[in-house]
């Protein structure tokens, strides 16, 4: 190893001779490949200019074998695995921790750490963060706060639901704070799914209208009649309110459509012509209401008399005093018919049995074949069948009684 150069040594002597300016020299250690091999080192002293060689042998240090670790493994393992004289290939193989001679299983205790996947915990976390309130869903909640533009309802989610003032009910609400007090329980309809803050928009008005459409559809299916108050008119007819819905009565469906404007603010009994929640179309009829009123007195199996109004390829239309009945060609006779006009003609009064009452479509089904004693009798002797119709109808009464029981 090289020490300090001669030039540096001379400079050191000059610095040393100056008593007023005494500075300690910097010790510089230069290492080269040659010095490493010879393992020599020159040490320069501050007070001496001579150097000495220090020999330092670099001996290879063998890794220390800690036998205690292997012994501890032997003692801790119940099967006393012998690690001595084991080749590298055998060590590379996976250990079989189960003794072939023993039936006992070696159970390794597994601890769940943060890197493990717990499916039940994952599903539980999903359920906790699952948004409450999909569009069209009905939810119950409590009013928790009132604002100038609406109110907040606790619906059980991570954020309350907001109901705008216009969605709080039908029409204009004047006593807003009195009607919606804190803690008031109410049922609302979700009209907009949650935003970034987890808040959904709800509506009491939309829920009322949905329930109204359901009630109206049920009433129309059952052929019910309702009483309405006329609140306006236009070129086509009259308008009214039906359970919060806007109903329309065409002029053609009024009993007297000439001076229809005078019916405003009056009450009318009407029936349903068309109920369509998707298009929000609600059409009513005063004429049909009068017809349905007559239906109320009709029963299946009842013998009724009417005038033939029209002859169609599929049967006869019969006027039953304001109501129209259809005598289909399959229900005229049990014999073979070549021409319908051979049986009845327009303007002729006939007797028939009522076999169908459709209140929703305003239709009555008729039958004359049941009055025959033999197939085709109506074609051969129509007059006799019509004269004895009342007596013959009593024989068919049991047939309709069975239909009522099946319902």
C-alpha positions as CSV (number, residue, x, y, z in Angstrom):
1,X,0.0,0.0,0.0
2,X,1.3,3.5,-0.9
3,X,1.5,6.1,1.7
4,X,1.8,9.8,1.4
5,X,4.0,11.1,-1.5
6,X,7.3,12.9,-1.0
7,X,5.8,16.1,-2.2
8,X,3.2,15.9,0.4
9,X,5.8,15.1,3.0
10,X,7.7,18.3,2.2
11,X,4.7,20.4,2.4
12,X,4.0,18.9,5.8
13,X,7.5,19.9,7.0
14,X,6.9,23.5,5.9
15,X,3.6,23.6,7.6
16,X,5.2,22.0,10.7
17,X,8.0,24.6,10.9
18,X,5.5,27.5,11.0
19,X,4.6,27.7,14.7
20,X,2.0,30.4,14.1
21,X,0.1,28.5,11.5
22,X,-0.2,24.9,12.7
23,X,-2.7,22.7,10.8
24,X,-3.0,19.0,10.9
25,X,-2.4,17.3,7.6
26,X,-5.2,15.4,5.9
27,X,-4.7,11.6,6.0
28,X,-5.2,10.3,2.5
29,X,-5.6,6.6,1.9
30,X,-4.9,5.4,-1.6
31,X,-5.9,1.8,-2.4
32,X,-4.9,0.0,-5.5
33,X,-5.2,-3.6,-6.8
34,X,-1.5,-4.3,-6.1
35,X,-1.8,-3.1,-2.5
36,X,-4.8,-5.4,-2.0
37,X,-2.9,-8.4,-3.2
38,X,0.2,-7.7,-1.0
39,X,-2.0,-6.8,1.9
40,X,0.4,-4.0,2.9
41,X,-0.5,-0.7,4.4
42,X,1.6,2.4,5.0
43,X,0.6,4.5,7.9
44,X,1.9,8.1,8.1
45,X,2.1,9.6,11.5
46,X,1.7,13.4,12.0
47,X,5.0,13.6,14.0
48,X,7.0,11.0,12.0
49,X,8.0,10.9,8.4
50,X,8.7,7.2,8.4
51,X,6.2,4.6,7.4
52,X,5.6,1.1,8.4
53,X,4.0,-1.8,6.7
54,X,1.2,-3.6,8.3
55,X,0.4,-7.0,7.0
56,X,-3.1,-8.0,7.1
57,X,-4.0,-11.4,5.8
58,X,-7.4,-11.8,4.3
59,X,-8.6,-15.3,5.3
60,X,-11.7,-16.8,3.8
61,X,-14.4,-17.1,6.5
62,X,-16.3,-20.3,6.4
63,X,-20.0,-20.1,7.1
64,X,-20.8,-21.0,10.6
65,X,-23.0,-24.0,10.9
66,X,-25.6,-23.6,13.6
67,X,-26.3,-27.1,14.6
68,X,-28.7,-26.0,17.3
69,X,-31.2,-24.9,14.7
70,X,-31.4,-28.3,13.1
71,X,-31.5,-30.0,16.4
72,X,-34.4,-27.7,17.4
73,X,-36.2,-28.7,14.2
74,X,-35.6,-32.3,15.0
75,X,-36.9,-32.0,18.5
76,X,-39.9,-29.8,17.5
77,X,-41.0,-32.1,14.7
78,X,-42.9,-35.2,15.9
79,X,-41.8,-37.3,13.0
80,X,-38.0,-36.6,13.6
81,X,-37.0,-35.8,10.0
82,X,-33.3,-36.6,9.5
83,X,-31.7,-33.8,7.5
84,X,-28.2,-35.4,7.5
85,X,-26.8,-36.9,4.4
86,X,-29.7,-35.5,2.3
87,X,-28.9,-34.6,-1.3
88,X,-29.9,-31.3,-2.9
89,X,-32.4,-33.0,-5.2
90,X,-34.1,-34.6,-2.2
91,X,-34.2,-31.3,-0.4
92,X,-35.8,-29.6,-3.4
93,X,-38.7,-32.1,-3.3
94,X,-41.8,-31.1,-1.3
95,X,-41.8,-32.6,2.2
96,X,-44.3,-35.2,3.0
97,X,-45.4,-34.3,6.5
98,X,-47.5,-37.4,7.0
99,X,-46.0,-40.7,8.0
100,X,-47.0,-43.5,5.7
101,X,-47.1,-45.9,8.7
102,X,-49.5,-43.6,10.6
103,X,-53.1,-42.7,9.9
104,X,-52.9,-39.4,11.8
105,X,-53.2,-36.3,9.6
106,X,-50.7,-33.6,10.0
107,X,-52.8,-30.4,10.5
108,X,-51.3,-27.1,9.7
109,X,-53.0,-24.2,11.5
110,X,-53.7,-21.5,9.0
111,X,-54.1,-17.9,10.1
112,X,-56.1,-15.4,8.1
113,X,-54.0,-12.3,7.3
114,X,-54.7,-9.2,5.3
115,X,-53.8,-10.9,2.1
116,X,-56.4,-13.7,2.4
117,X,-59.7,-13.6,0.6
118,X,-62.7,-14.1,2.9
119,X,-65.8,-14.6,0.6
120,X,-68.4,-14.2,3.4
121,X,-66.8,-10.9,4.5
122,X,-66.7,-9.7,0.9
123,X,-70.4,-10.4,0.4
124,X,-71.2,-8.8,3.6
125,X,-69.3,-5.6,2.6
126,X,-71.2,-5.6,-0.7
127,X,-74.6,-5.8,1.1
128,X,-73.6,-3.0,3.4
129,X,-72.7,-0.7,0.4
130,X,-75.6,-1.9,-1.8
131,X,-77.6,1.1,-2.9
132,X,-81.0,1.3,-1.3
133,X,-83.8,2.4,-3.7
134,X,-83.9,1.4,-7.3
135,X,-86.1,3.4,-9.7
136,X,-89.7,2.3,-9.3
137,X,-89.2,0.8,-5.9
138,X,-91.6,1.7,-3.0
139,X,-89.9,2.6,0.3
140,X,-91.1,3.6,3.7
141,X,-89.3,6.3,5.6
142,X,-89.5,9.2,8.1
143,X,-89.3,12.9,7.5
144,X,-86.0,14.2,9.1
145,X,-85.6,17.7,7.7
146,X,-87.5,20.4,5.9
147,X,-86.1,22.8,3.3
148,X,-87.5,25.5,1.2
149,X,-87.4,23.4,-2.0
150,X,-88.4,20.0,-0.5
151,X,-87.7,17.6,2.4
152,X,-85.4,14.8,3.4
153,X,-86.6,11.4,4.3
154,X,-84.7,8.7,6.2
155,X,-85.0,5.5,4.1
156,X,-82.4,3.4,5.9
157,X,-79.6,4.0,3.4
158,X,-76.2,5.6,3.9
159,X,-77.8,8.9,2.8
160,X,-81.4,10.2,3.2
161,X,-83.8,10.5,0.2
162,X,-84.7,13.9,-1.1
163,X,-88.3,14.7,-2.1
164,X,-88.7,18.0,-4.1
165,X,-91.6,20.2,-3.1
166,X,-93.5,19.5,-6.4
167,X,-93.4,15.7,-5.7
168,X,-94.8,16.0,-2.2
169,X,-98.4,15.5,-3.4
170,X,-101.1,16.3,-5.9
171,X,-101.8,19.9,-6.7
172,X,-100.5,22.9,-4.8
173,X,-99.6,22.4,-1.1
174,X,-100.1,25.5,0.9
175,X,-99.5,24.3,4.4
176,X,-96.2,22.5,3.7
177,X,-94.7,22.6,7.2
178,X,-97.9,21.7,8.9
179,X,-98.5,18.7,6.6
180,X,-95.0,17.3,6.7
181,X,-93.8,17.3,10.3
182,X,-90.5,15.9,11.6
183,X,-90.9,12.2,12.3
184,X,-93.8,11.7,10.0
185,X,-93.8,8.2,8.5
186,X,-94.7,8.0,4.8
187,X,-94.4,5.7,1.8
188,X,-92.7,7.1,-1.3
189,X,-91.7,6.0,-4.7
190,X,-88.1,6.2,-6.0
191,X,-88.1,8.2,-9.2
192,X,-84.3,8.7,-9.5
193,X,-81.5,6.4,-8.4
194,X,-78.7,7.6,-6.1
195,X,-76.2,10.2,-7.1
196,X,-72.5,10.4,-6.2
197,X,-73.4,11.2,-2.6
198,X,-75.6,8.1,-2.3
199,X,-78.8,10.1,-2.3
200,X,-81.9,9.1,-4.2
201,X,-84.9,11.2,-5.3
202,X,-88.3,10.1,-4.1
203,X,-91.9,11.2,-4.7
204,X,-95.2,10.9,-2.9
205,X,-97.0,12.2,-5.9
206,X,-95.7,9.5,-8.3
207,X,-96.8,6.8,-5.8
208,X,-100.3,8.3,-5.5
209,X,-100.6,8.4,-9.3
210,X,-99.4,4.8,-9.7
211,X,-101.9,3.6,-7.2
212,X,-104.6,5.6,-8.9
213,X,-103.9,3.9,-12.3
214,X,-104.0,0.5,-10.6
215,X,-107.4,1.3,-9.0
216,X,-108.8,2.6,-12.3
217,X,-107.6,-0.5,-14.2
218,X,-109.2,-2.8,-11.7
219,X,-112.5,-0.8,-11.9
220,X,-112.5,-0.9,-15.7
221,X,-112.0,-4.7,-15.7
222,X,-114.9,-5.2,-13.3
223,X,-117.1,-2.9,-15.4
224,X,-117.7,-0.5,-12.5
225,X,-119.4,2.9,-13.0
226,X,-118.0,6.0,-11.4
227,X,-119.3,9.5,-10.6
228,X,-117.2,12.4,-11.9
229,X,-117.4,16.2,-11.8
230,X,-116.8,17.9,-15.1
231,X,-114.1,20.6,-14.6
232,X,-113.4,21.7,-18.2
233,X,-114.1,21.3,-21.9
234,X,-112.3,21.5,-25.2
235,X,-113.2,21.1,-28.9
236,X,-113.4,17.3,-28.6
237,X,-115.3,16.9,-25.3
238,X,-115.2,17.3,-21.5
239,X,-112.5,16.8,-18.9
240,X,-112.7,15.6,-15.4
241,X,-110.6,14.4,-12.4
242,X,-110.6,10.7,-11.6
243,X,-108.6,9.9,-8.4
244,X,-106.0,12.5,-9.3
245,X,-105.9,11.4,-13.0
246,X,-107.1,13.5,-15.9
247,X,-110.1,11.9,-17.6
248,X,-111.6,12.7,-21.0
249,X,-115.1,12.2,-22.2
250,X,-115.5,12.5,-26.0
251,X,-118.6,14.3,-27.3
252,X,-119.7,11.1,-29.1
253,X,-119.8,9.3,-25.8
254,X,-122.2,11.8,-24.2
255,X,-126.0,11.2,-24.1
256,X,-126.5,14.8,-25.3
257,X,-123.4,16.1,-27.0
258,X,-124.9,19.2,-28.6
259,X,-124.7,21.7,-25.7
260,X,-121.9,19.8,-23.9
261,X,-120.3,23.0,-22.5
262,X,-123.2,23.5,-20.2
263,X,-122.2,20.3,-18.4
264,X,-119.2,21.9,-16.7
265,X,-119.3,21.7,-12.9
266,X,-122.0,19.0,-13.2
267,X,-121.8,15.4,-12.1
268,X,-122.0,12.5,-14.6
269,X,-122.1,8.8,-14.2
270,X,-119.6,7.3,-16.7
271,X,-117.9,4.0,-17.5
272,X,-114.3,3.3,-18.7
273,X,-113.6,3.1,-22.4
274,X,-109.8,3.0,-22.4
275,X,-107.3,2.9,-19.6
276,X,-103.6,3.1,-20.6
277,X,-101.1,4.0,-17.9
278,X,-98.2,4.0,-20.3
279,X,-99.7,6.7,-22.5
280,X,-101.6,8.3,-19.6
281,X,-104.8,7.9,-21.6
282,X,-108.0,7.7,-19.6
283,X,-111.2,7.8,-21.8
284,X,-114.7,7.6,-20.3
285,X,-118.2,7.2,-21.7
286,X,-121.6,8.3,-20.4
287,X,-123.4,6.1,-23.0
288,X,-121.5,3.0,-22.0
289,X,-122.5,3.8,-18.4
290,X,-126.1,3.6,-19.3
291,X,-125.5,0.4,-21.1
292,X,-123.7,-1.2,-18.2
293,X,-126.5,-0.1,-15.9
294,X,-128.8,-2.3,-18.0
295,X,-126.2,-5.1,-17.8
296,X,-126.6,-5.0,-14.0
297,X,-130.1,-6.5,-14.4
298,X,-129.0,-9.2,-16.8
299,X,-127.9,-12.7,-15.7
300,X,-126.4,-15.7,-17.5
301,X,-129.2,-18.1,-18.8
302,X,-131.8,-15.3,-18.8
303,X,-134.2,-15.3,-21.7
304,X,-134.3,-11.9,-23.4
305,X,-136.2,-10.5,-26.4
306,X,-134.7,-8.0,-28.9
307,X,-134.8,-6.6,-32.4
308,X,-132.3,-7.7,-35.1
309,X,-130.4,-4.6,-36.0
310,X,-127.8,-5.9,-38.5
311,X,-126.7,-9.1,-40.2
312,X,-123.0,-9.8,-40.5
313,X,-121.2,-12.8,-42.0
314,X,-120.4,-14.0,-38.5
315,X,-123.9,-13.5,-37.0
316,X,-126.7,-11.1,-35.9
317,X,-126.6,-7.9,-33.8
318,X,-129.6,-7.6,-31.6
319,X,-130.9,-4.5,-29.8
320,X,-131.8,-5.3,-26.3
321,X,-133.3,-1.9,-25.3
322,X,-130.1,0.2,-25.3
323,X,-127.7,-2.7,-25.1
324,X,-126.4,-4.6,-28.1
325,X,-126.2,-8.4,-28.1
326,X,-124.3,-10.6,-30.6
327,X,-125.9,-13.9,-31.8
328,X,-122.9,-15.6,-33.3
329,X,-123.5,-18.1,-36.2
330,X,-122.1,-21.0,-34.1
331,X,-124.8,-20.3,-31.5
332,X,-127.8,-20.0,-33.8
333,X,-128.7,-23.7,-34.4
334,X,-127.2,-27.1,-34.1
335,X,-128.2,-27.8,-37.8
336,X,-126.4,-26.7,-41.0
337,X,-126.9,-23.1,-42.2
338,X,-126.6,-22.2,-45.8
339,X,-127.5,-18.5,-45.4
340,X,-128.1,-16.5,-42.3
341,X,-131.0,-14.6,-43.9
342,X,-132.9,-18.0,-44.0
343,X,-133.1,-17.8,-40.2
344,X,-133.7,-14.1,-39.3
345,X,-134.0,-10.8,-41.1
346,X,-133.4,-7.3,-40.1
347,X,-136.2,-5.7,-37.9
348,X,-137.4,-9.1,-36.7
349,X,-138.0,-9.6,-33.0
350,X,-136.4,-12.8,-31.6
351,X,-135.9,-14.5,-28.2
352,X,-132.5,-15.8,-27.1
353,X,-130.6,-16.9,-24.0
354,X,-127.8,-14.7,-22.5
355,X,-124.6,-16.8,-22.5
356,X,-122.0,-14.1,-22.0
357,X,-121.8,-10.7,-20.3
358,X,-118.6,-8.7,-21.0
359,X,-118.9,-5.5,-18.9
360,X,-115.4,-4.2,-20.0
361,X,-116.2,-4.4,-23.7
362,X,-119.9,-3.8,-23.3
363,X,-120.9,-7.0,-25.1
364,X,-123.6,-9.5,-24.5
365,X,-123.5,-13.0,-26.0
366,X,-126.7,-14.6,-27.1
367,X,-127.7,-18.2,-28.0
368,X,-130.8,-19.7,-29.7
369,X,-129.4,-23.2,-30.4
370,X,-130.0,-24.2,-26.7
371,X,-133.8,-23.6,-27.3
372,X,-133.9,-26.4,-29.8
373,X,-135.2,-29.9,-28.9
374,X,-133.7,-31.5,-32.0
375,X,-130.7,-30.3,-34.1
376,X,-131.9,-27.9,-36.9
377,X,-135.4,-27.4,-35.4
378,X,-135.0,-23.6,-35.6
379,X,-134.6,-23.8,-39.4
380,X,-137.6,-26.2,-39.8
381,X,-140.0,-24.6,-37.4
382,X,-138.7,-21.3,-36.1
383,X,-142.1,-20.0,-34.9
384,X,-142.7,-23.0,-32.6
385,X,-139.3,-22.5,-31.0
386,X,-139.9,-18.8,-30.4
387,X,-143.4,-19.5,-28.9
388,X,-142.1,-22.2,-26.5
389,X,-138.9,-20.3,-25.7
390,X,-139.9,-19.5,-22.1
391,X,-140.7,-23.1,-21.2
392,X,-137.6,-24.4,-23.0
393,X,-135.3,-21.9,-21.2
394,X,-136.2,-23.5,-17.9
395,X,-134.6,-26.8,-19.1
396,X,-131.3,-25.0,-19.7
397,X,-131.2,-23.3,-16.3
398,X,-129.2,-26.2,-14.8
399,X,-126.5,-25.7,-17.3
400,X,-125.8,-22.1,-16.2
401,X,-126.1,-23.0,-12.6
402,X,-123.2,-25.4,-13.1
403,X,-121.1,-22.5,-14.7
404,X,-121.8,-20.3,-11.7
405,X,-120.5,-23.0,-9.4
406,X,-117.3,-23.5,-11.5
407,X,-116.5,-19.8,-11.1
